[in-house]
Amino acid sequence: MRIRYQDGRARVTGAALDVRLTLCDSAQAFHFVPSGAGYAGRCAGRDVRVEPAGGGFDIVAARGDLPFWRRYLDLDRDYANLFAGAPPHPMAGRAIARLPGLRVLNQPPWEALFQFILSSNNNVARIRSLVRRLSDEFGERGEMGVAGIPSPGALIAAGEGALRAAGVGYRARYLIGAAAAVADGFPLSGLASLPLAEARKALTGLPGVGDKVADCVLLFGCGHADAFPVDVWVERLMRGWFGEDCGRRAMGDRGRLRFGANAGLIQQYLFHCARLGLLEDFESGEAQ
């Protein structure tokens, strides 16, 4: 990978990134908006626009923020060779090959927690709408005109009634409860250094956080590449493509056993292919 910075723009080559797929379409993050030739967002007080460019992509951001965005976009992970030594799983192999520009984001943990509490019993379009609405109303707007996800303090100051008025519904009390816990010292940033089971146990003690939300936060916000979120799509693919017949909690354990240390990364490829029907021609018997 090579990064060349000039005039507020870093040209990145040698690292595959499908900008729209990773930042918008793959249901990892819900706050980026179309801007110019790419997508813009504001995370942890930093502004960025990421655009496809000849032979690579551009990161438009302050030079001092490049290490943050390099980690956020997971640019130091060698996706081309990531699964070379993994046991053969035909369906996983096809999913990975089908989505060569997909990367799994390293979001700040509060960003992930906020978004995935809103994801509970929701579809992608609705989640994106709620995230954008709450960000526009209660987040800080940056120099690129995009508002960032509201801080725990901003949500607490707004109050449950204001969140309900913004269309959040019953999730308002969960957001306020989680924000209050974080403001009171819940060690959200420390979850990355805990074993997966301990980190999940801590997270599921927060309001509105079940196993699926916890595993999403751990995968996308805490760097636990073995976290294996199981929603309705993953449950269907694990049953239909891999012959797993068990409850969702056990299915997450089976996913980790089947796919190993990078189970969560593989899950993201499988999830997106299942949700969009990209591998409908594959016979489930080959994968088992």
Secondary structure in CASP SS format (residue, H / E / C, confidence):
PFRMAT SS
TARGET T0000
AUTHOR 0000-0000-0000
METHOD secondary structure of the structure
MODEL  1
M C 1.00
R E 1.00
I E 1.00
R E 1.00
Y E 1.00
Q E 1.00
D C 1.00
G C 1.00
R E 1.00
A E 1.00
R E 1.00
V E 1.00
T E 1.00
G C 1.00
A C 1.00
A C 1.00
L C 1.00
D C 1.00
V H 1.00
R H 1.00
L H 1.00
T H 1.00
L H 1.00
C H 1.00
D H 1.00
S C 1.00
A C 1.00
Q C 1.00
A C 1.00
F C 1.00
H C 1.00
F C 1.00
V E 1.00
P E 1.00
S E 1.00
G C 1.00
A C 1.00
G E 1.00
Y E 1.00
A E 1.00
G E 1.00
R E 1.00
C E 1.00
A C 1.00
G C 1.00
R E 1.00
D E 1.00
V E 1.00
R E 1.00
V E 1.00
E E 1.00
P E 1.00
A E 1.00
G C 1.00
G C 1.00
G E 1.00
F E 1.00
D E 1.00
I E 1.00
V E 1.00
A C 1.00
A C 1.00
R H 1.00
G H 1.00
D H 1.00
L H 1.00
P H 1.00
F H 1.00
W H 1.00
R H 1.00
R H 1.00
Y H 1.00
L C 1.00
D C 1.00
L C 1.00
D C 1.00
R C 1.00
D C 1.00
Y C 1.00
A C 1.00
N C 1.00
L C 1.00
F C 1.00
A C 1.00
G C 1.00
A C 1.00
P C 1.00
P C 1.00
H C 1.00
P H 1.00
M H 1.00
A H 1.00
G H 1.00
R H 1.00
A H 1.00
I H 1.00
A H 1.00
R H 1.00
L C 1.00
P C 1.00
G C 1.00
L C 1.00
R C 1.00
V C 1.00
L C 1.00
N C 1.00
Q C 1.00
P C 1.00
P H 1.00
W H 1.00
E H 1.00
A H 1.00
L H 1.00
F H 1.00
Q H 1.00
F H 1.00
I H 1.00
L H 1.00
S C 1.00
S C 1.00
N C 1.00
N C 1.00
N C 1.00
V H 1.00
A H 1.00
R H 1.00
I H 1.00
R H 1.00
S H 1.00
L H 1.00
V H 1.00
R H 1.00
R H 1.00
L H 1.00
S H 1.00
D H 1.00
E H 1.00
F H 1.00
G C 1.00
E C 1.00
R E 1.00
G C 1.00
E C 1.00
M C 1.00
G C 1.00
V C 1.00
A E 1.00
G C 1.00
I C 1.00
P C 1.00
S C 1.00
P H 1.00
G H 1.00
A H 1.00
L H 1.00
I H 1.00
A H 1.00
A H 1.00
G H 1.00
E H 1.00
G H 1.00
A H 1.00
L H 1.00
R H 1.00
A H 1.00
A C 1.00
G C 1.00
V C 1.00
G C 1.00
Y C 1.00
R H 1.00
A H 1.00
R H 1.00
Y H 1.00
L H 1.00
I H 1.00
G H 1.00
A H 1.00
A H 1.00
A H 1.00
A H 1.00
V H 1.00
A H 1.00
D C 1.00
G C 1.00
F C 1.00
P C 1.00
L H 1.00
S H 1.00
G H 1.00
L H 1.00
A H 1.00
S H 1.00
L C 1.00
P C 1.00
L H 1.00
A H 1.00
E H 1.00
A H 1.00
R H 1.00
K H 1.00
A H 1.00
L H 1.00
T C 1.00
G C 1.00
L C 1.00
P C 1.00
G C 1.00
V C 1.00
G C 1.00
D H 1.00
K H 1.00
V H 1.00
A H 1.00
D H 1.00
C H 1.00
V H 1.00
L H 1.00
L H 1.00
F H 1.00
G H 1.00
C C 1.00
G C 1.00
H C 1.00
A C 1.00
D C 1.00
A C 1.00
F C 1.00
P C 1.00
V C 1.00
D C 1.00
V H 1.00
W H 1.00
V H 1.00
E H 1.00
R H 1.00
L H 1.00
M H 1.00
R H 1.00
G H 1.00
W C 1.00
F C 1.00
G C 1.00
E C 1.00
D C 1.00
C C 1.00
G C 1.00
R H 1.00
R H 1.00
A H 1.00
M H 1.00
G H 1.00
D H 1.00
R H 1.00
G H 1.00
R H 1.00
L H 1.00
R H 1.00
F H 1.00
G H 1.00
A H 1.00
N H 1.00
A H 1.00
G H 1.00
L H 1.00
I H 1.00
Q H 1.00
Q H 1.00
Y H 1.00
L H 1.00
F H 1.00
H H 1.00
C H 1.00
A H 1.00
R H 1.00
L H 1.00
G C 1.00
L C 1.00
L C 1.00
E C 1.00
D C 1.00
F C 1.00
E C 1.00
S H 1.00
G H 1.00
E H 1.00
A H 1.00
Q C 1.00
END
